[in-house]
Amino acid sequence: MNREEVASLASSAGFGGNQRNTLAVKLERFAALVAAAERERCAKVCDERYLDYMEPEIREISAAIRALP
């Protein structure tokens, strides 16, 4: 989610002016943290599957997930 999308959602929720800008920055950071946590959770699932199956492709998938912005 980019800054403009966060600002639009904040505006739709009734926040305006400086309050919206401050909230947008916080929501943008929060959304990035949530996305990073979810990516790490998915990568850990791959790591666990690698231990079960020892397929090198699974390691590649977990590395690719962690490399996402």
Sequence and secondary structure as in RCSB ss.txt:
>XXXX:A:sequence
MNREEVASLASSAGFGGNQRNTLAVKLERFAALVAAAERERCAKVCDERYLDYMEPEIREISAAIRALP
>XXXX:A:secstr
  HHHHHHHHHHTT  HHHHHHHHHHHHHHHHHHHHHHHHHHHHHHHHHHHHH  HHHHHHHHHHHH  
